[in-house]
């Protein structure tokens, strides 16, 4: 399909060899000869981009000010959706859960990931095996392994967590029946799934520090500790901030882990919404209650938070790399 | 390399705890592997067994189903589930086809755009570039509802079109390719044009071969995203014949505690899904690391 359109475009407007033949310098014909082929080539992407990225952004903003339910034509209702959202205790529950999850998961996975990279960043087999072990959740993770976690955290006697707790003489816990344990469980799984990624990024960051700097410092008499605090850490700062901020952006939007762990036929957030995150809340409002206007308002709130995080991320220096 | 070895006292102190951490990271995989081959009574045993005592393939295919009167033998094995749908391997194939087609189309159309943006700019191409840049700040939640409405209004609910076409235009792929194309000498492109090659031919015969390493790297995050997607799939598909693997896995996980063989089947399913993923990773380790760190390191 795509090839056909581009081929036709090139055929109707072949790129002439302008040096050899005299060409009209102005007019539609000249314009199409010069720019028709490249514009034809971007067409497949641009059509999809407009249909499924640009137009939806505008439509979502519009819908967030309407009472759209997916069936009747939307009516403009002003800021009602935003006002209602700010009066909904479930919204605050979801916001607090998402922020807590984001904060702890990204902080723990960044710091432990850094320690792992510092300890196992070498070429030795043991180091490579360690990196592979932590990378495994990224490779073989996904929805299936969340099911395995659900089994491990099972409230019944055969749940692995409770078995281990009993071995140490502690009482067994109803992980899915007690609202206190939903977030810690989510954080453990979140850290588990992203540690290897952070570790690998940090290893790449460490390797980009020129060895000459260390050699020069060693000649000047700097010991291992001084080299770590005065060279490694300052030079790694952009990488640390990058990992932290992108980790925050990612964890703030987490959907399938809380959904697979906690959703039930009549509830998506676990007991007392203890595992309800903002994206799951959005799904619940938009696609289980079909309040699509209200769900769009939640989406724009998410956007605001993520936008601020993205700006921080760009400030750290990514934008300089684009050109 | 000096930069790799950090010899600080607290790191030496942490070595042992970090090895223990590595072991505990593997626990879910060990539990999945052993659980997949444990019999139903063994899975429900208290305390649980730490290695397989009663090896069985019943979680994959329960040959006693319908024959034995024992309640514990009444659970279907993984391959006996979804008799009205495609069967487990059918869903796996479904997901595989969707992932392959989205990834292929995504890379092709994005590389065309990058080629044009760098080597063949036209009036308005800077506007396009700016829009692409801006769109990367938009999280997927914002476009989720309008995209669902669009797919519904196009009549695409329960079609492969819904699962593939809306996912193909990815701005970050264009950016990644842009870096690689900037490195291609313009003389190379110009001399091909003087020899009479048109843009399509230059793109296919000169640009794409040079882009191959970049394509291999960026294909991995794109493919992982499509392969693991649950939310978009549950929105646009609700019939058994178009379901994707994550949908089926989520459904199995939801029934974990409600059927005698529930847990064993979940372990069996995630084992089958993760084995090819691990093999794939072992083969393309370098591309994995390169592709997943695409945003982090300076190209």
HADDOCK unambig.tbl for C-alpha pairs under 7 A between the chains (distance, minus, plus):
assign (segid A and resid 15 and name CA) (segid B and resid 198 and name CA) 6.38 0.50 0.50
assign (segid A and resid 35 and name CA) (segid B and resid 122 and name CA) 5.86 0.50 0.50
assign (segid A and resid 37 and name CA) (segid B and resid 199 and name CA) 6.66 0.50 0.50
assign (segid A and resid 38 and name CA) (segid B and resid 116 and name CA) 5.79 0.50 0.50
assign (segid A and resid 38 and name CA) (segid B and resid 120 and name CA) 6.23 0.50 0.50
assign (segid A and resid 41 and name CA) (segid B and resid 112 and name CA) 6.06 0.50 0.50
assign (segid A and resid 41 and name CA) (segid B and resid 113 and name CA) 6.99 0.50 0.50
assign (segid A and resid 42 and name CA) (segid B and resid 112 and name CA) 6.13 0.50 0.50
assign (segid A and resid 42 and name CA) (segid B and resid 113 and name CA) 4.98 0.50 0.50
assign (segid A and resid 44 and name CA) (segid B and resid 109 and name CA) 6.50 0.50 0.50
assign (segid A and resid 45 and name CA) (segid B and resid 109 and name CA) 5.45 0.50 0.50
assign (segid A and resid 45 and name CA) (segid B and resid 110 and name CA) 6.64 0.50 0.50
assign (segid A and resid 45 and name CA) (segid B and resid 169 and name CA) 5.83 0.50 0.50
assign (segid A and resid 48 and name CA) (segid B and resid 166 and name CA) 6.99 0.50 0.50
assign (segid A and resid 48 and name CA) (segid B and resid 169 and name CA) 5.89 0.50 0.50
assign (segid A and resid 49 and name CA) (segid B and resid 169 and name CA) 5.47 0.50 0.50
assign (segid A and resid 52 and name CA) (segid B and resid 147 and name CA) 6.14 0.50 0.50
assign (segid A and resid 52 and name CA) (segid B and resid 166 and name CA) 5.79 0.50 0.50
assign (segid A and resid 53 and name CA) (segid B and resid 143 and name CA) 6.56 0.50 0.50
assign (segid A and resid 56 and name CA) (segid B and resid 143 and name CA) 5.14 0.50 0.50
assign (segid A and resid 56 and name CA) (segid B and resid 146 and name CA) 5.02 0.50 0.50
assign (segid A and resid 56 and name CA) (segid B and resid 147 and name CA) 6.23 0.50 0.50
assign (segid A and resid 57 and name CA) (segid B and resid 142 and name CA) 6.30 0.50 0.50
assign (segid A and resid 57 and name CA) (segid B and resid 143 and name CA) 5.59 0.50 0.50
assign (segid A and resid 59 and name CA) (segid B and resid 146 and name CA) 6.32 0.50 0.50
assign (segid A and resid 60 and name CA) (segid B and resid 142 and name CA) 6.37 0.50 0.50
assign (segid A and resid 60 and name CA) (segid B and resid 143 and name CA) 6.58 0.50 0.50
assign (segid A and resid 60 and name CA) (segid B and resid 146 and name CA) 5.94 0.50 0.50
assign (segid A and resid 118 and name CA) (segid B and resid 6 and name CA) 5.99 0.50 0.50
assign (segid A and resid 119 and name CA) (segid B and resid 6 and name CA) 6.97 0.50 0.50
assign (segid A and resid 119 and name CA) (segid B and resid 11 and name CA) 6.36 0.50 0.50
assign (segid A and resid 121 and name CA) (segid B and resid 4 and name CA) 5.64 0.50 0.50
assign (segid A and resid 122 and name CA) (segid B and resid 4 and name CA) 5.56 0.50 0.50
assign (segid A and resid 122 and name CA) (segid B and resid 5 and name CA) 6.79 0.50 0.50
assign (segid A and resid 130 and name CA) (segid B and resid 22 and name CA) 6.81 0.50 0.50
assign (segid A and resid 133 and name CA) (segid B and resid 22 and name CA) 6.42 0.50 0.50
assign (segid A and resid 133 and name CA) (segid B and resid 26 and name CA) 6.89 0.50 0.50
assign (segid A and resid 134 and name CA) (segid B and resid 22 and name CA) 6.57 0.50 0.50
assign (segid A and resid 134 and name CA) (segid B and resid 25 and name CA) 6.75 0.50 0.50
assign (segid A and resid 139 and name CA) (segid B and resid 277 and name CA) 6.08 0.50 0.50
assign (segid A and resid 139 and name CA) (segid B and resid 278 and name CA) 6.34 0.50 0.50
assign (segid A and resid 139 and name CA) (segid B and resid 281 and name CA) 6.83 0.50 0.50
assign (segid A and resid 140 and name CA) (segid B and resid 274 and name CA) 4.54 0.50 0.50
assign (segid A and resid 140 and name CA) (segid B and resid 277 and name CA) 5.76 0.50 0.50
assign (segid A and resid 140 and name CA) (segid B and resid 278 and name CA) 6.28 0.50 0.50
assign (segid A and resid 142 and name CA) (segid B and resid 228 and name CA) 5.98 0.50 0.50
assign (segid A and resid 143 and name CA) (segid B and resid 246 and name CA) 5.76 0.50 0.50
assign (segid A and resid 143 and name CA) (segid B and resid 249 and name CA) 6.15 0.50 0.50
assign (segid A and resid 143 and name CA) (segid B and resid 250 and name CA) 6.21 0.50 0.50
assign (segid A and resid 144 and name CA) (segid B and resid 249 and name CA) 5.42 0.50 0.50
assign (segid A and resid 144 and name CA) (segid B and resid 266 and name CA) 6.94 0.50 0.50
assign (segid A and resid 144 and name CA) (segid B and resid 269 and name CA) 6.97 0.50 0.50
assign (segid A and resid 144 and name CA) (segid B and resid 270 and name CA) 4.62 0.50 0.50
assign (segid A and resid 145 and name CA) (segid B and resid 270 and name CA) 6.02 0.50 0.50
assign (segid A and resid 147 and name CA) (segid B and resid 253 and name CA) 4.79 0.50 0.50
assign (segid A and resid 147 and name CA) (segid B and resid 266 and name CA) 6.39 0.50 0.50
assign (segid A and resid 148 and name CA) (segid B and resid 28 and name CA) 6.62 0.50 0.50
assign (segid A and resid 148 and name CA) (segid B and resid 32 and name CA) 6.24 0.50 0.50
assign (segid A and resid 148 and name CA) (segid B and resid 266 and name CA) 6.95 0.50 0.50
assign (segid A and resid 148 and name CA) (segid B and resid 267 and name CA) 6.32 0.50 0.50
assign (segid A and resid 149 and name CA) (segid B and resid 28 and name CA) 6.72 0.50 0.50
assign (segid A and resid 151 and name CA) (segid B and resid 263 and name CA) 6.82 0.50 0.50
assign (segid A and resid 157 and name CA) (segid B and resid 46 and name CA) 5.77 0.50 0.50
assign (segid A and resid 157 and name CA) (segid B and resid 47 and name CA) 6.75 0.50 0.50
assign (segid A and resid 158 and name CA) (segid B and resid 44 and name CA) 6.05 0.50 0.50
assign (segid A and resid 158 and name CA) (segid B and resid 45 and name CA) 6.12 0.50 0.50
assign (segid A and resid 158 and name CA) (segid B and resid 46 and name CA) 5.14 0.50 0.50
assign (segid A and resid 158 and name CA) (segid B and resid 47 and name CA) 5.75 0.50 0.50
assign (segid A and resid 158 and name CA) (segid B and resid 48 and name CA) 5.25 0.50 0.50
assign (segid A and resid 163 and name CA) (segid B and resid 47 and name CA) 6.44 0.50 0.50
assign (segid A and resid 192 and name CA) (segid B and resid 25 and name CA) 6.60 0.50 0.50
assign (segid A and resid 201 and name CA) (segid B and resid 293 and name CA) 6.22 0.50 0.50
assign (segid A and resid 201 and name CA) (segid B and resid 296 and name CA) 6.96 0.50 0.50
assign (segid A and resid 206 and name CA) (segid B and resid 3 and name CA) 6.05 0.50 0.50
assign (segid A and resid 206 and name CA) (segid B and resid 4 and name CA) 6.39 0.50 0.50
assign (segid A and resid 207 and name CA) (segid B and resid 3 and name CA) 5.86 0.50 0.50
assign (segid A and resid 207 and name CA) (segid B and resid 4 and name CA) 6.26 0.50 0.50
assign (segid A and resid 209 and name CA) (segid B and resid 3 and name CA) 6.19 0.50 0.50
assign (segid A and resid 211 and name CA) (segid B and resid 1 and name CA) 6.43 0.50 0.50
assign (segid A and resid 211 and name CA) (segid B and resid 2 and name CA) 5.39 0.50 0.50
assign (segid A and resid 211 and name CA) (segid B and resid 3 and name CA) 5.53 0.50 0.50
assign (segid A and resid 214 and name CA) (segid B and resid 2 and name CA) 6.64 0.50 0.50
assign (segid A and resid 224 and name CA) (segid B and resid 7 and name CA) 5.65 0.50 0.50
assign (segid A and resid 224 and name CA) (segid B and resid 8 and name CA) 5.81 0.50 0.50
assign (segid A and resid 225 and name CA) (segid B and resid 8 and name CA) 5.38 0.50 0.50
assign (segid A and resid 228 and name CA) (segid B and resid 6 and name CA) 6.99 0.50 0.50
assign (segid A and resid 256 and name CA) (segid B and resid 230 and name CA) 6.69 0.50 0.50
assign (segid A and resid 260 and name CA) (segid B and resid 250 and name CA) 5.96 0.50 0.50
assign (segid A and resid 292 and name CA) (segid B and resid 145 and name CA) 7.00 0.50 0.50
assign (segid A and resid 296 and name CA) (segid B and resid 142 and name CA) 6.87 0.50 0.50
assign (segid A and resid 299 and name CA) (segid B and resid 141 and name CA) 5.41 0.50 0.50
assign (segid A and resid 299 and name CA) (segid B and resid 142 and name CA) 5.01 0.50 0.50
assign (segid A and resid 300 and name CA) (segid B and resid 142 and name CA) 6.34 0.50 0.50
assign (segid A and resid 303 and name CA) (segid B and resid 138 and name CA) 6.74 0.50 0.50
assign (segid A and resid 303 and name CA) (segid B and resid 139 and name CA) 6.24 0.50 0.50
assign (segid A and resid 303 and name CA) (segid B and resid 142 and name CA) 6.99 0.50 0.50
assign (segid A and resid 307 and name CA) (segid B and resid 137 and name CA) 6.47 0.50 0.50
assign (segid A and resid 310 and name CA) (segid B and resid 137 and name CA) 6.73 0.50 0.50
assign (segid A and resid 321 and name CA) (segid B and resid 298 and name CA) 6.59 0.50 0.50
